[in-house]
Amino acid sequence: MEKIVKNIVNQIKSKIDKAPDIAIILGSGLSDIANEMSDKVVLPYDELNGMPKSKVHGHKNQFIIGNFEGKTIIAMQGRFHLYDGFSAKEAVLPIYIFKELGIKTLIVTNASGAIAKDLNAGDIMLITDHINHTGQNPLIGGPIIDYGSQFIDMTEPYDIEYRNKMLDIAKNLNIDLKQGIYIQFIGPFYETKADIKMASILGADSVGMSTAIEVECARQCNLKVLGLSLITNKAAGLGENKLSHTEVLECGKTASKNLVILIREFIKNI
C-alpha cells in the first residue's frame, strides 16, 4: 500500500502549483468550507489511480485544494468507512497521503449523535479525547509507511495547544463551543439504546462512525490534530425522532455556519 500512497501523492503534485499546508476531512453535510475556498483545484477520486471511493450519500468523493484565509488547504469530501467494507488500513489511506504531501496539521470534522445531556442538535463539540469501539486498528501488523515509532503515544490525540486556541476563538466570537469525548462505533446501523447506555458509562459524550481510527493513524504520522463534531441528533433513546442519515445531512447543512466560522478563525491564527 505504500506504493499506492506514493503514486497518488505524485498524481496530486502533478496537478497543483503549491503544496497544501493543512488538511481538513469534511464530515457528512459539512461541505461549506470547501465551497468558500478560492483558486480551487478539484480532484475527483476517480481521476486518481489507486484511490478508493466512499459509498456514502452526501460524500462527493473528491479532494479540493485551494486558498482559505491565506493558507493552502486540501479538503477531503468523502472519507472511507469501515462499514463500507474497507479495512482499517484502507480507511486511513488519505492520512498517509496528507503526510507525504508535507502536511503537519489535520482538522477532522464529523457529524455525530449526542449522548451527553447538555448536547443538542446544532451544537458544536470540540473533541478532547476518543474511544475506539470498532475493534479495529489501522496500525495492527505495522503502518502503511513507517515513520519511526511502533508504539504511539495517545495521551493527547487531539492537540492541547490547538484545543486551547479554538476555545479562545469561540469565546472571542461568542460561540457556545462544547467539549467532550467522542466514541466511534463501526456502523452502519445507528446504535441501540443499550449501546448508548454502555457508551455513556464508558464516558462518551457523542457517537459516530468515523474519526477515531483516522486520528490514531495521524498520530503515528506525527500530525497535530484538531477535532470538531457537529451534533446532528440525539442518540438512540435520547430523542423523540427515529434516527436517519437524511436527518444528519439536513442538520449539517443548517447548523454548519458556526463551524465554518470557527475553522476560518483557527486557520487564520496558526
Protein Blocks (a to p, Z undefined) as FASTA:
>chain_A
ZZmmmmmmmmmmmmpfbdcfbdcdddehilmmmmmpghiacddfklmghiacdfbehiao
iaddddeehiacdddehiadfklopafklmmmmmmmmmmnopabdcdddddddfblkbce
hiacddfbdcdfkopafkggiafbdghiabdcfkbmpafklmmmmmmmmmmnopacdddd
ddddebjbdcdfklmmmmmmnopabdcfehjlmmmmmmmnopacddddddfbdcehiamb
dcdfklmmmmmmmmmmmmmmmmmmmmmmZZ
